[in-house]
Each structure stands twice: as C-alpha cells, then as structure tokens.
Amino acid sequence: MSILTQNSMTNHHALGLLYQIGDTLHVWHERYRNRRELSNWTARDLQDVGLSWSDVAYEAEKPFWRA
C-alpha cells in the first residue's frame, strides 16, 4: 500500500522555476513600461524630480533586461 499522494509527487522545483520566470518577465515589462512613460514626461515633470533630458535618454536607451 502506497502512502504517496498526488501533491507529494508534484515537482516543486519546476513550479519554483516557473514562478521565477514569471517574476522576471513581470520586472522586465515594468522596466519597459516605466522607461517608455519617462520618455513622455515634460521638462517641468523632469525638473520637479531633478532629472535632465540626458538622464532620460540614458535610461530610455537601456534594454529592458538591464537594471
């Protein structure tokens, strides 16, 4: 007689990997969205937060996978 259940036979490492991939994709999407939004700010918006156009250009040109 086996005492194994369906839950105990689940590959928890694979689930952890899927969650990590999902988290990474979410972070990448947020970076992309934030950089795109930042590039649409006005000079006044940038002045309010202490950024220059060169700061925005530097940030906006980075690929989404780079922090």
Contact map, one row per residue, 1 for C-alpha under 8 A:
1110000000000000000000000000000000000000000000000000000000000000000
1111000000000000000000000000000000000000000000000000000000000000000
1111100000000000000000000000000000000000000000000000000000000000000
0111110110000000000000000000000000000000000000000000000000000000000
0011111110000000000000000000000000000000000000000000000000000000000
0001111111000000000000000000000000000000000000000000000000000000000
0000111111000000000000000000000000000000000000000000000000000000000
0001111111000000000000000000000000000000000000000000000000000000000
0001111111100000000000000000000000000000000000000000000000000000000
0000011111110000000000000000000000000000000000000000000000000000000
0000000011111110000000000000000000000000000000000000000000000000000
0000000001111111000000000000000000000000000000000000000000000000000
0000000000111111100000000000000000000000000000000000000000000000000
0000000000111111110000000000000000000000000000000000000000000000000
0000000000111111111000000000000000000000000000000000000000000000000
0000000000011111111100000000000000000000000000000000000000000000000
0000000000001111111110000000000000000000000000000000000000000000000
0000000000000111111111000000000000000000000000000000000000000000000
0000000000000011111111100000000000000000000000000000000000000000000
0000000000000001111111110000000000000000000000000000000000000000000
0000000000000000111111111000000000000000000000000000000000000000000
0000000000000000011111111100000000000000000000000000000000000000000
0000000000000000001111111110000000000000000000000000000000000000000
0000000000000000000111111111000000000000000000000000000000000000000
0000000000000000000011111111100000000000000000000000000000000000000
0000000000000000000001111111110000000000000000000000000000000000000
0000000000000000000000111111111000000000000000000000000000000000000
0000000000000000000000011111111100000000000000000000000000000001100
0000000000000000000000001111111110000000000000000000000000000001000
0000000000000000000000000111111111000000000000000000000000000000000
0000000000000000000000000011111111100000000000000000000000000001101
0000000000000000000000000001111111110000000000000000000000000011000
0000000000000000000000000000111111111000000000000000000000000000000
0000000000000000000000000000011111111100000000000000000000000000000
0000000000000000000000000000001111111110000000000000000000110000000
0000000000000000000000000000000111111111000000000000000000010000000
0000000000000000000000000000000011111111100000000000000000000000000
0000000000000000000000000000000001111111100000000000000100010000000
0000000000000000000000000000000000111111100000000000000110010000000
0000000000000000000000000000000000011111110000000000000000000000000
0000000000000000000000000000000000001111111111000000000000000000000
0000000000000000000000000000000000000001111111000000000000000000000
0000000000000000000000000000000000000000111111100000100000000000000
0000000000000000000000000000000000000000111111110000000000000000000
0000000000000000000000000000000000000000111111111000000000000000000
0000000000000000000000000000000000000000111111111111100000000000000
0000000000000000000000000000000000000000001111111111000000000000000
0000000000000000000000000000000000000000000111111110000000000000000
0000000000000000000000000000000000000000000011111110000000000000000
0000000000000000000000000000000000000000000001111111000000000000000
0000000000000000000000000000000000000000000001111111101100000000000
0000000000000000000000000000000000000000000001100111111100000000000
0000000000000000000000000000000000000000001001000011111110000000000
0000000000000000000000000000000000000000000000000001111111000000000
0000000000000000000000000000000000000000000000000011111111100000000
0000000000000000000000000000000000000110000000000011111111110000000
0000000000000000000000000000000000000010000000000000111111111000000
0000000000000000000000000000000000000000000000000000011111111100000
0000000000000000000000000000000000100000000000000000001111111100000
0000000000000000000000000000000000110110000000000000000111111110000
0000000000000000000000000000000000000000000000000000000011111110000
0000000000000000000000000000000000000000000000000000000001111111010
0000000000000000000000000000000100000000000000000000000000011111110
0000000000000000000000000001101100000000000000000000000000000111111
0000000000000000000000000001001000000000000000000000000000000011111
0000000000000000000000000000000000000000000000000000000000000111111
0000000000000000000000000000001000000000000000000000000000000001111
